[in-house]
Amino acid sequence: MIWVVLMMAILLPQSLAHPGFFTSIGQMTDLIHNEKDLVTSLKDYIKAEEDKLEQIKKWAEKLDRLTSTATKDPEGFVGHPVNAFKLMKRLNTEWSELENLILKDMSDGFISNLTIQRQYFPNDEDQVGAAKALFRLQDTYNLDTNTISKGNLPGVQHKSFLSAEDCFELGKVAYTEADYYHTELWMEQALTQLEEGELSTVDKVSVLDYLSYAVYQQGDLDKALLLTKRLLELDPEHQRANGNLVYFEYIMSKEKDANKSASGDQSDQKTTPKKKGIAVDYLPERQKYEMLCRGEGIKMTPRRQKRLFCRYHDGNRNPKFILAPVKQEDEWDKPRIIRFHDIISDAEIEIVKDLAKPRLRRATISNPVTGALETVHYRISKSAWLSGYEDPVVSRINMRIQDLTGLDVSTAEELQVANYGVGGQYEPHFDFARKDEPDAFRELGTGNRIATWLFYMSDVSAGGATVFPEVGASVWPKKGTAVFWYNLFASGEGDYSTRHAACPVLVGNKWVSNKWLHERGQEFRRPCTLSELE
């Protein structure tokens, strides 16, 4: 029974967990402006308080001089009728005015502004989402905690540091999510910074409390025991640590006895650490996907590279492009991925973004079973949908896609605009519906998604590539360009090599817009073939 109690004592205090999501850069820039407005309001409040104190100070100095003179000869002072009158007036009226001035609350304007702005503030869910974004970047781009803490990221313009308290909070978020791998990493970083002499509101005892438990959860009892003893050196009366110490020693003695009896060896044996590391998830190609995101993908052979060309494309003699053909570049051969250069202007990009910004919502996917739209942890971005009839620019963009691909856009989905903030991603997925998802696009009545057109509407400082793990292709964002590929073979069968992902944005801001073209209307534009894989 005592060990049940000790096991309960080991558990650290729980904080509320919230399913995190990450907001777009567009929304965070609004928060920057909101905070700037609050700072201005705060400075106005400080100025008002300073003016108030200055008035009180002048009163005090004036009365100090007056009372110093009066107390030297009180009878002579009040014997003067004017002094007598002014004394009555001061004590009856002016001291009341001073009292009212001191009691006057100068914070009303600031508090009112803060109350208004608070409705736009991020909540616990947002903060957890931002922390998870850092963990995601850390894992995907092989970044150590010290690199992130020191702000040494590629392409950064505004270097920023994490304090020991920030690292501690990140560790707590990971702990709340039962992510003991990241708990250990960030608690160790917090401890390192404290040991380097950083002043902080966080103490080593609190850090070691979380750290020892996270290490224990990952199976490293030796290290957990050492950390617990170190904690007790700082705080010998720490109740939970004392309980953990007894429990850890008990477990280690049992394991040692089991090892001795199994091997027949009476010598001391150390407990072997059994680090769990990063949790294994549903993604079978995670390692390949993350390598591609880092630019460590498969290198195409010289023979295959020779088959990739740049050319001028006139949309199969389309009158709009005969005199001004567009620049086209082969990005990959199988599946064939084509990039169009200078295909959307900066002015058009700004109009599309301005139309989308008020409508940006957390991006969803279609549930393969129910067909309903829902948010998921592996797609983290904000998106909006734009119809061609809303603005001539959107209509013009749609027609440009039709002219260059030769496919009918009247059965295509609306133009989807997406904004990926820092850490924003869309893990490997298919754009088309597989055979086990017959109802995915039934409501549209336009068949499967035959092809994808993707505009890049911003450059990205670091990260944010579109990668194809099945074939090892990486396509990097370049503002003003677009990439195009077929999701289905001409036979109508799905091309499984088109499974792709949007890598997390490491530094910067990623804006894209895409058009999913469907089968209906393409019967004569892309005739069906007899071969299944053509």
Solvent accessible surface area in square Angstrom, and as a share of the most:
residue,aa,sasa,rsa
1,M,182,0.81
2,I,110,0.56
3,W,77,0.27
4,V,83,0.48
5,V,83,0.48
6,L,20,0.10
7,M,77,0.34
8,M,133,0.59
9,A,40,0.31
10,I,0,0.00
11,L,91,0.45
12,L,4,0.02
13,P,82,0.52
14,Q,131,0.58
15,S,62,0.40
16,L,152,0.76
17,A,62,0.48
18,H,51,0.23
19,P,104,0.65
20,G,20,0.19
21,F,48,0.20
22,F,18,0.08
23,T,27,0.16
24,S,1,0.01
25,I,32,0.16
26,G,16,0.15
27,Q,69,0.31
28,M,55,0.25
29,T,63,0.36
30,D,81,0.42
31,L,49,0.24
32,I,109,0.55
33,H,126,0.56
34,N,31,0.16
35,E,105,0.47
36,K,131,0.55
37,D,61,0.32
38,L,20,0.10
39,V,64,0.37
40,T,65,0.38
41,S,16,0.10
42,L,72,0.36
43,K,128,0.54
44,D,90,0.47
45,Y,60,0.23
46,I,80,0.41
47,K,115,0.49
48,A,26,0.20
49,E,44,0.20
50,E,96,0.43
51,D,63,0.33
52,K,21,0.09
53,L,110,0.55
54,E,82,0.37
55,Q,91,0.40
56,I,35,0.18
57,K,116,0.49
58,K,122,0.52
59,W,52,0.18
60,A,57,0.44
61,E,81,0.36
62,K,92,0.39
63,L,15,0.07
64,D,90,0.47
65,R,156,0.57
66,L,50,0.25
67,T,66,0.39
68,S,54,0.35
69,T,82,0.48
70,A,19,0.15
71,T,96,0.56
72,K,168,0.71
73,D,83,0.43
74,P,79,0.50
75,E,148,0.66
76,G,45,0.43
77,F,30,0.12
78,V,68,0.39
79,G,59,0.57
80,H,94,0.42
81,P,103,0.65
82,V,82,0.47
83,N,37,0.19
84,A,35,0.27
85,F,133,0.55
86,K,99,0.42
87,L,50,0.25
88,M,116,0.52
89,K,86,0.37
90,R,21,0.08
91,L,106,0.53
92,N,118,0.60
93,T,55,0.32
94,E,28,0.13
95,W,116,0.41
96,S,50,0.32
97,E,92,0.41
98,L,14,0.07
99,E,98,0.44
100,N,97,0.50
101,L,32,0.16
102,I,88,0.45
103,L,129,0.64
104,K,117,0.49
105,D,85,0.44
106,M,46,0.21
107,S,20,0.13
108,D,93,0.48
109,G,53,0.51
110,F,37,0.15
111,I,87,0.44
112,S,60,0.38
113,N,31,0.16
114,L,34,0.17
115,T,82,0.48
116,I,99,0.50
117,Q,20,0.09
118,R,128,0.47
119,Q,126,0.56
120,Y,126,0.48
121,F,78,0.33
122,P,74,0.47
123,N,87,0.45
124,D,80,0.41
125,E,49,0.22
126,D,23,0.12
127,Q,106,0.47
128,V,16,0.09
129,G,2,0.02
130,A,44,0.34
131,A,6,0.04
132,K,60,0.25
133,A,2,0.02
134,L,44,0.22
135,F,12,0.05
136,R,39,0.14
137,L,3,0.02
138,Q,9,0.04
139,D,28,0.14
140,T,3,0.02
141,Y,24,0.09
142,N,108,0.55
143,L,29,0.14
144,D,83,0.43
145,T,16,0.09
146,N,71,0.37
147,T,32,0.18
148,I,11,0.05
149,S,2,0.01
150,K,68,0.29
151,G,7,0.07
152,N,80,0.41
153,L,36,0.18
154,P,74,0.46
155,G,48,0.46
156,V,52,0.30
157,Q,161,0.72
158,H,162,0.72
159,K,112,0.48
160,S,78,0.50
161,F,132,0.55
162,L,40,0.20
163,S,44,0.29
164,A,0,0.00
165,E,74,0.33
166,D,57,0.30
167,C,0,0.00
168,F,18,0.08
169,E,64,0.29
170,L,15,0.07
171,G,0,0.00
172,K,57,0.24
173,V,19,0.11
174,A,0,0.00
175,Y,9,0.04
176,T,28,0.17
177,E,60,0.27
178,A,65,0.50
179,D,40,0.21
180,Y,46,0.18
181,Y,60,0.23
182,H,9,0.04
183,T,0,0.00
184,E,11,0.05
185,L,49,0.24
186,W,0,0.00
187,M,0,0.00
188,E,56,0.25
189,Q,11,0.05
190,A,0,0.00
191,L,11,0.05
192,T,60,0.35
193,Q,8,0.04
194,L,19,0.09
195,E,83,0.37
196,E,127,0.57
197,G,57,0.55
198,E,60,0.27
199,L,172,0.86
200,S,46,0.30
201,T,119,0.69
202,V,18,0.10
203,D,75,0.39
204,K,73,0.31
205,V,31,0.18
206,S,38,0.25
207,V,0,0.00
208,L,0,0.00
209,D,8,0.04
210,Y,27,0.10
211,L,2,0.01
212,S,2,0.01
213,Y,4,0.02
214,A,0,0.00
215,V,0,0.00
216,Y,37,0.14
217,Q,50,0.22
218,Q,3,0.01
219,G,18,0.17
220,D,12,0.06
221,L,10,0.05
222,D,33,0.17
223,K,57,0.24
224,A,0,0.00
225,L,20,0.10
226,L,120,0.60
227,L,14,0.07
228,T,1,0.01
229,K,88,0.37
230,R,87,0.32
231,L,2,0.01
232,L,22,0.11
233,E,139,0.62
234,L,92,0.46
235,D,46,0.24
236,P,86,0.54
237,E,147,0.66
238,H,29,0.13
239,Q,159,0.71
240,R,56,0.21
241,A,1,0.01
242,N,58,0.30
243,G,12,0.11
244,N,2,0.01
245,L,36,0.18
246,V,72,0.42
247,Y,19,0.07
248,F,0,0.00
249,E,78,0.35
250,Y,68,0.26
251,I,39,0.20
252,M,31,0.14
253,S,52,0.33
254,K,107,0.45
255,E,55,0.24
256,K,61,0.26
257,D,87,0.45
258,A,58,0.45
259,N,58,0.30
260,K,43,0.18
261,S,96,0.62
262,A,92,0.71
263,S,72,0.47
264,G,56,0.54
265,D,62,0.32
266,Q,135,0.60
267,S,62,0.40
268,D,118,0.61
269,Q,48,0.21
270,K,179,0.76
271,T,14,0.08
272,T,99,0.58
273,P,68,0.43
274,K,128,0.54
275,K,101,0.43
276,K,144,0.61
277,G,25,0.24
278,I,83,0.42
279,A,86,0.67
280,V,148,0.85
281,D,62,0.32
282,Y,111,0.42
283,L,10,0.05
284,P,119,0.75
285,E,20,0.09
286,R,58,0.21
287,Q,142,0.63
288,K,87,0.37
289,Y,1,0.00
290,E,21,0.09
291,M,69,0.31
292,L,1,0.01
293,C,1,0.01
294,R,61,0.22
295,G,35,0.34
296,E,82,0.37
297,G,19,0.18
298,I,96,0.49
299,K,157,0.67
300,M,17,0.07
301,T,71,0.41
302,P,97,0.61
303,R,180,0.66
304,R,72,0.26
305,Q,99,0.44
306,K,155,0.66
307,R,133,0.49
308,L,44,0.22
309,F,121,0.50
310,C,102,0.61
311,R,75,0.28
312,Y,155,0.59
313,H,34,0.15
314,D,34,0.18
315,G,7,0.07
316,N,126,0.65
317,R,167,0.61
318,N,27,0.14
319,P,113,0.71
320,K,121,0.51
321,F,22,0.09
322,I,69,0.35
323,L,176,0.87
324,A,66,0.51
325,P,51,0.32
326,V,18,0.10
327,K,88,0.37
328,Q,10,0.05
329,E,49,0.22
330,D,12,0.06
331,E,37,0.16
332,W,21,0.07
333,D,31,0.16
334,K,158,0.67
335,P,11,0.07
336,R,125,0.46
337,I,0,0.00
338,I,16,0.08
339,R,14,0.05
340,F,4,0.02
341,H,34,0.15
342,D,105,0.54
343,I,8,0.04
344,I,7,0.04
345,S,55,0.36
346,D,89,0.46
347,A,69,0.54
348,E,13,0.06
349,I,0,0.00
350,E,77,0.35
351,I,66,0.34
352,V,0,0.00
353,K,28,0.12
354,D,86,0.45
355,L,45,0.22
356,A,0,0.00
357,K,93,0.39
358,P,99,0.62
359,R,94,0.34
360,L,6,0.03
361,R,156,0.57
362,R,48,0.18
363,A,1,0.00
364,T,44,0.26
365,I,24,0.12
366,S,36,0.23
367,N,28,0.14
368,P,57,0.36
369,V,125,0.72
370,T,97,0.57
371,G,23,0.22
372,A,56,0.43
373,L,129,0.64
374,E,65,0.29
375,T,74,0.43
376,V,27,0.15
377,H,127,0.57
378,Y,45,0.17
379,R,13,0.05
380,I,11,0.06
381,S,3,0.02
382,K,11,0.05
383,S,10,0.07
384,A,4,0.03
385,W,101,0.35
386,L,0,0.00
387,S,8,0.05
388,G,24,0.23
389,Y,195,0.74
390,E,58,0.26
391,D,31,0.16
392,P,101,0.64
393,V,11,0.06
394,V,0,0.00
395,S,46,0.30
396,R,116,0.42
397,I,1,0.00
398,N,16,0.08
399,M,76,0.34
400,R,39,0.14
401,I,0,0.00
402,Q,33,0.15
403,D,19,0.10
404,L,8,0.04
405,T,21,0.12
406,G,28,0.27
407,L,2,0.01
408,D,27,0.14
409,V,19,0.11
410,S,92,0.59
411,T,31,0.18
412,A,20,0.15
413,E,23,0.10
414,E,79,0.36
415,L,1,0.00
416,Q,4,0.02
417,V,0,0.00
418,A,2,0.02
419,N,0,0.00
420,Y,11,0.04
421,G,2,0.02
422,V,44,0.25
423,G,0,0.00
424,G,1,0.01
425,Q,5,0.02
426,Y,24,0.09
427,E,10,0.04
428,P,5,0.03
429,H,22,0.10
430,F,37,0.15
431,D,4,0.02
432,F,4,0.02
433,A,16,0.12
434,R,60,0.22
435,K,162,0.68
436,D,116,0.60
437,E,19,0.09
438,P,102,0.64
439,D,56,0.29
440,A,17,0.13
441,F,28,0.12
442,R,171,0.62
443,E,172,0.77
444,L,90,0.45
445,G,56,0.54
446,T,23,0.13
447,G,19,0.18
448,N,27,0.14
449,R,32,0.12
450,I,11,0.06
451,A,0,0.00
452,T,4,0.03
453,W,0,0.00
454,L,20,0.10
455,F,0,0.00
456,Y,0,0.00
457,M,1,0.01
458,S,15,0.10
459,D,90,0.47
460,V,25,0.14
461,S,66,0.43
462,A,14,0.11
463,G,12,0.11
464,G,0,0.00
465,A,0,0.00
466,T,5,0.03
467,V,0,0.00
468,F,0,0.00
469,P,1,0.00
470,E,94,0.42
471,V,29,0.17
472,G,3,0.03
473,A,1,0.00
474,S,31,0.20
475,V,2,0.01
476,W,102,0.36
477,P,20,0.12
478,K,102,0.43
479,K,75,0.32
480,G,7,0.07
481,T,2,0.01
482,A,0,0.00
483,V,1,0.00
484,F,14,0.06
485,W,3,0.01
486,Y,66,0.25
487,N,0,0.00
488,L,3,0.01
489,F,47,0.20
490,A,19,0.15
491,S,29,0.18
492,G,33,0.31
493,E,48,0.22
494,G,16,0.15
495,D,17,0.09
496,Y,113,0.43
497,S,29,0.19
498,T,1,0.00
499,R,35,0.13
500,H,12,0.06
501,A,1,0.00
502,A,10,0.08
503,C,1,0.01
504,P,0,0.00
505,V,0,0.00
506,L,9,0.05
507,V,20,0.12
508,G,24,0.23
509,N,41,0.21
510,K,4,0.02
511,W,5,0.02
512,V,6,0.04
513,S,1,0.01
514,N,10,0.05
515,K,8,0.03
516,W,20,0.07
517,L,0,0.00
518,H,0,0.00
519,E,48,0.21
520,R,114,0.42
521,G,31,0.30
522,Q,4,0.02
523,E,94,0.42
524,F,195,0.81
525,R,118,0.43
526,R,52,0.19
527,P,85,0.54
528,C,97,0.58
529,T,47,0.27
530,L,193,0.96
531,S,45,0.29
532,E,106,0.48
533,L,121,0.60
534,E,111,0.50
